[in-house]
Amino acid sequence: MIETSLSSRTPIQWLACRLALAASAAALADWLFFDRAGVGLSLALFLGAVGLLTILVNPIRASRQLRIAAAAALILALLAVMENVSWLSFLLVIGATLMFAQVMTFGDSGVWPSQLRRACNLLFVGPFWLIGDILRARRLSRSRSRTVQPAGTLVAWIAPIGLFLVFLSLFATANPVIEDWVGLLDPRRGFELVSPIRILFWLMIACLIWPFIHLRRPLEPAQRKAPASASQKDDGALLGADAVLRSLFLFNALFAVQTSLDTAYLWGGLALPHGLTYAAYAHRGAYPLLATAVLAAGFALVAMRPGGPAERSRYIKPLVLIFVAQNVMLVLSSMFRTALYVDAYSFSELRLAAMIWMGLVAVGLMLITIQIAARKSNKWLLDANALAAVATLYLCCFLNFPHLVATYNVTHCAETSGAGPALDIDYLVSLGPQAIPAYDRYVRLYAERTGRRPPREEKFARASARAAIADIDWRSWTFRGWRLKRYFDTNPQGAAPTSSDASGNR
């Protein structure tokens, strides 16, 4: 391990070695990111190198099972950013890298929220830790005996470097290949590459990477110990057993009315009042009902908290279970409302994200039900909800939202299926290059159905997208971009014209 060799050095040598590692990381970042058009595979390579550097220069205190889990989480996050670089995949891979460093170095120390908070602090403490380590190394070096003077150390390098340069000049005179190599090492070329922006970039990377090179536990603030009687204090009239019980009676009655109306109008097909369409009814209630379910889940947690009113009344627990079940029905109704609105006005990325969020809320409500029925702890509920949220966000990194939305809209539009809403070409183009395969399919289906090409075509989007993908280098490679490039290679002209269209153009 590098950590073992670093620990045996003097403070100045220790600092020099770690500064060299920071400079190496900055050089790698310069090669991968500086003055590049985009990021892709380069981001995965750099963060993978950061994770490897962390475990090489810091002591590993995690157990074997924890090491495997942390390494697997980091690899999965790197795969997500290799699929496509988005804000979601970027945040996930940054979080996985920070947690990997925290867990591998300090092991299972405390609950995961506090570990996540300490890991996030690594993004901001780099400059302070770097300056502090430089000052500390200088102070320690002065306090030790100076058996070897710095001047003597410098003098000891004169002969080796001088003779090396003499031999190099002789070899350059005798060998034209070495002469070309020496020409590439012209110092003037190095000065041409130096710029204030590049120097600032190197300093920024060095500050960001320094906490991973010298990872140490930050000081924890002293925790105040609550009085023994605080946990046994009565909640009073506001959140006492009587207030919660009365609230549950009122809430269950109100939610039953809402569920009955949705069952009658949405699921049962009952005629709506005059002037109100199913699409308007669905769109008007989807998001407010979802917010209602989230607030209701919070109330259920308050009612069932340890030492709360549920332990002082035998009626609260069954009423809370009924309340949570009605909220699950409320979320399902919100999803159905959104589906009705999509049928009337097409799909969009926001509506797809809303349906995923609704499903996640439904899972959270079911977990609350399991916690209440099985008498699980609040820690179990927190861990289960966090795992469900992270798993959902991770899977969303592999969902091609523009392609899914465009494919759905093309398949269900009036121009291709004979039913549904008209295809919104402007929105289809705004989805970006990933919607081009669906657009080509629209052109082909429209031609098969009508015998002619669509009245409006957007060929410019295809040409610009293909040119943009062809110009990227390997650093910006992503699996999603590679699939689109492969589609362009196999379909260079897009949807081919029909025979009737071709004959009409002669």
N, C-alpha and C positions, 0 to 999 in steps of 0.2 A: 504494500500500500504506500502511496505517496505520503500519506499523513505520518507514517513512521519515520521516514527520512527527513521530513520537514521539522518534526519535533526535536530532533537532535542538533539542529543548527542554532547559531547565534541569532539574536533578534533581528539584526540587519540582514543576515542571510535568509532568515525565515521570511522577512518582508520582501526581499528581492525575488525569492522564488515565487511567492504568491503574486507579486506584481507581474512577473513574467507570465504566469498562468492567465492573469487578467488581460494582459496584452495579447496573448495568443487567442483568447476568446474574442477580443475586439477585432483582431485580424480576421478571424473566421467570420464574424458578423459583417465586416467590411467586404469580404469576398462574396458573401451570400446576399447581402441586402443593399449595400451602398450603391446609389445611382442605378438601381434596378427598376424595371417597369412594374413588377408585382412580386408577390410572395406566394409560395405554394409548398413544394417539397423542401425548399430552403428553410422554411420555418420549422418543419418537423426535424430536419437535420440539426439545426442549431439548438432547439430545446432538448433533443435527445443527447447532444453533446454536453449541455448544461447539467442534465441529470447524471450522466456518466462522470463528469468532473466532480459533482457533489459527493458521490460515494467514494471517489478516489482520494480526495483530500480531507475528508471529514470522518471521524469515527462513526461506525454504524452501531447503533444500540437497539435497533428493531429486532423483534423475534423473527424466526424463519417464516412463519405464516404471514406476518405483517410485511416482510420484505417481498414475498411473492404477490401479495395483494397490491402493494404500492407500485411494484414494477408492472403488474398487469394493468392497473388503472392508467399509468403513464403511457403504456404501449397503445391501449385502446384510444386514448385521447390523441395520440400522434396519428393513428389511423384516421380519426375523424377529420383532422386538419389536412391530411393527405387526400381525403375524398373531396373536400371543398373548403376554401378559406372564407369564412363568414364571421360576423361578430359573435355568433353563438359558438362555433367551433374554436375561435380564437380564445374566448373567455374560458371555455372548458379546458383547453390544453394549457393555458397559463395557470389555471387553478390546479390542474393535475400535477404540473411541474413543481409548483410551490408546495403542495401537500406531500409530494414525493420527497422533496428535500427535508421537510419538517419531520415526517414520519420516520424516514430512514435514519436520521441523525439522532432524534430524541425518543423514538419508539412510541409506545402507547402511553403518552403522558397526558392525562386529562381527557375530557370529552371532546368530540370532533369539532363542535362550534368554536371552542377556545383554540384548538389546534389550527383551524382555518383562519381565525383572526390573527394568530401569530404568524402564520404562513403569508398572509396578505401584507403584513408589515414589512416583509422582506423587499417589497417593491419600493419602499420609501426610505429605508434606513441605510442604503448603500453608501451615499456620500458621507454620512456621519461616521459610519463604521470605518470607512477607508481613512478618513482624516484622523480618527482616534487611534487606529492601528499604527499609522505612521508616527504620530507623536509618542505613542507608547514604546515602539521599537527604538526610537531615538533616545528616549529617557533611559530605557534598560541598557542600551549599549554604552551610555556614558557611565552608568553605575558599575559596570563590570571592569575588571582589570584589563588594561590595554597592553597585552603582551605582544600583539601584532599591530603596528601602527598602520593606518590607512595609506600613508605615503609609501611604506614598504610594500604593501600589497600592490599598489599601482606600479611601482618600479619593477616588481617581479613579472609584470606583463610586457615590459618593453622589449626584452630579447625575443620571446616567442612571437609576438606580433610583427616585430621588425624582420626577423628571419623569414616568417611566413610570407610577407609581402615581397621580399627579395626572390624567394623561390617561385612565387606566383608570377612575377614579372618575367623571369627566365623561361618558365614554361609557356607563357603567353607568346614570347618571342619565337619559341621553337615549335609550337603547336597552334595552327590557325583556329582549331575548334575552341581551345581554351581562350584564345584571343577574342573570339566572338562572345564567349561567356563573360569575359572581363568587360567587354563593351556594354553588355546588358547591365552590368553592375555600376554603370556610370552614376556617380552621386547626383549629377544634374537631373537625371531622370526621376530620382526620388523627390527632389524639390518640386518638380513639375506636378507630382501627384498630391503634394501637401496643399491643403486649403483650410481656411478657418472652419468651414462647415464639416470637413472630414475630421479635423482635430476635435471639434465639439462632439461628433458622432462617436469617436473612440473614447472620449472621456465619459460620455453617457453610458456606453456599453460597459466600460470598466466599473462604473458606480453600480450599475444594475447587477453585474455578475459578482461583485465583491462579497455580498452576503452569502452566496453559494460557495465561495472559496474559503471563507472563514465563518462558518455557521455557528452561532452560539445562541443560547437561550436568552431572550430578553428578560429584564427584571419584571416580575409580576407585581402589580399593586397589592398592598395589604388588604385582605378581605375582612370586612367588618362582620363580626359574629352577631347574629340576630339574637335578641332576648328569647329565653326559653318560652315565655308566655305569648310571644308573637304568633306562633303557629296555632295556638289554641284560642286566639282572640276571635270573638264572634264578629261576623261580617256586618252585623247591624241590620237595619230594616231595608237598606238598598239592595243588598245581594244575599239576604238571609233565606232560609228555607221557605218561608211563606211567600216572599217575593218571587223566588224562582218557580215555585209551584204554580202561583197564579199566572206568571208569564207563560209557562208551558201550556196551561189550559187555553189561554187567549191565542197563543201562537199556533197551536195545533188546530184550533177552530178556524183561524184565518187561512192557514195553509191548506186546510181541507177544502175550503171554498175555491181557492185558486186551482188546486189539483182537479177538482170536479169540473171547473170551467174548461181547463185544458183537455180533460178527458172527453168532454162533450163536443167541443169545437174542433180540436186537432185530431184526436184519435177516433171519435165517434162520427165525425162528419156532419154535425149539426149545423144548420144554416146560420151564418153570421148576421148581425144586425145590418140594416139597410145602409149601403155605402161603404162598408168595411170589407176589404178583400182578405183572403187568407195570408197573402204575402205581407200586407201591412200589419195584420194581427201578429204574425210570426216575428217580423223584424222589430216591432215596437217592444216586445217583451223579452227577447232573447238575453240581452246583456243586463238589464235590470234584474231579471230573475237569477242570473248567475251571481251578481253582486249580493243578492238576498241570500243565496245559498252559502256564500263565503261568510257573511255576517252571522248566519244561523249556526254555522260550524263553530265559530268563536264563542257563541253563547253556550253551545253544548259543552265545550271544553270548560268554560267557567262553572257551569252547573255541576259537572262531574269531577272537579278538581279534588285532589286529596285533602281531606279535612273540611270539605265544603258542605253545601246544604244537602247533597245527595246522601250523605252518611247520616243525616238526621231525619230523613223522611223516606218511607218505603215506596211512595208514589212517584218520586222524581225520576228514578232510573227507568221504569217502563215508559213514562211520558217522554223522556229524552230519546229513547230508542224509537218511539213512534215519530218524534219530531225529526230525527235524522233520516228515517225512512222516507218521510215526506219530502225532505230536501233532496234525497237521491232522485225521487220522482220529478222534482222541480228541475234538476239538472238535465235529466233525460228529456223533459219537455222543452228545455232551452235548446238542446241539440236537435230535436225534431223541428222546432221553430226555425232554426238556422237552415236545416235541410229544405224546408218549404220555401224559404226566402231564396236559397240557391237555385231551386227549380224555377223560380219566377225571374230572377235577375242574374243568373250565372254565378260562377265560382270566383273567388278572389283569394289572394294569399292571406289577407286579414281574416276572412271567414274560415279558412282552413286552420289558421293558428287559433282562432276562437274555439273551434270544435275540439282541437287537441287540449286546450286549456279546460274546456268543460269536462272532458273525459278525466283529466287529472284531478279536478275538483270532486268528481264522482268517486274516484279511487280514494281520495282523502276522507270523504264521508264514510265510505265502507270501512276504512281503517279505524275511524272513530267508533263505529259500531262494534268492530272486533275488540277494540280496547275495552269498551264498556262491558261487553258480554264475557270476555275472557279475563277481565280484571288485570289488564296489562298496565305497565307503568307509563308515565308521561315520556320517559326517555325512549321507550319502545315506540311510542307513537311518533316522536320526533325523528328517530332513526328511520322508521318505515316511510314516512312522508318524504324525508330527504332522499332516500334511495329511489322512491318512485319518481320524484322530480328530476333527479340526475339521470335516471334511466330514460325518461321521456325526452329530456333535452338532448341526450346523447343520440338517441334514435332520430331525432329531428335533424341532426347534422348530416345524416345519410338520406334524408328525404329531399328530393329535388322539387322544391315548392313550385317554381315557375313551370317546370315540365308537367307536374301533376295537374296544376290549375289549367294550363293551356290545353292539355289532352282532354280533360273533363269538359271544358267549354266547347272544344271542337266536336267532341263526340255527341254532345247533347244540344247543339245549337240548331236553329230552324233550317239553316242552309244545308246541313248534312243529314239530319235525321228527320226533317219534316215537322218537328215539334220542338217546343221549348223557345227560349228567347233568341233574338238575333245575335250573331257573334259580334262582339265589340272588338273590331280590328285594332283600334288605338290602344286598348288595354292589353291586347295580345302582344303587340309590338313592344309595349312598355315593360313586359316581363323579361326582356333581354334575349340573348342568344339561345338560352336553354329552351325557349319556346319555339324555336325555328322548326324542329322536327314535327311538332304538332301543327304548325302553320302549313308545312308541306303536305301533311296529311289532309288538312282542310281543303287545300287546293285540289288534291287528288279526288277526295270524296265529292266535292262540289262539281268537278268535271264529270265524274261518273254519274251523278244524279241528274245534271242538267245538260250535259253534252258540251259545255263551254267552260272557260276559265272564269274565275270570279271577276266582277266588274272592277274591283280595286285590289291591286297587288302591291306587296311591300318587298320588292327584290333588294332594295338598298340595305335592309337590315341583314340579309343573308351575306351579302358581299362584304360588308364591314366586319361582321362577326367572324367570318372565315379568315379574313386578313389579320384580325387581331389574334386569333388562336395560332395562326401560322408563324407569327412574329415572336411568340414567347419562347424563352429558353428553358432549359431543364430546371432552373431554380424556381420558376413559376408553375411547374407541372403540378396538376391535380388530376385525380382519377376522373372526376366529372368533366373537366376540360378535355381530357384524353378521349372520353367517350363521344363528346360532341365533335371533336376533330375526326374521329373514326367515322362518324355519321357523314360528315362533309366529304370524306374521301370516297365513301361508297355511294354517295348521292351528290355528285358534283354540281348537277344542274337543278336539284330540287325535284319537285313533282313534274313529271313529263306531261306534255300536252296530249289531249285525247286526239283520236283520228279525225273526228269532225272538226275540232279546233284547228288541227294542222292543215286540213284541206281548205278551211275557210281563210287561212292566212296566206295561201299561195297566191 
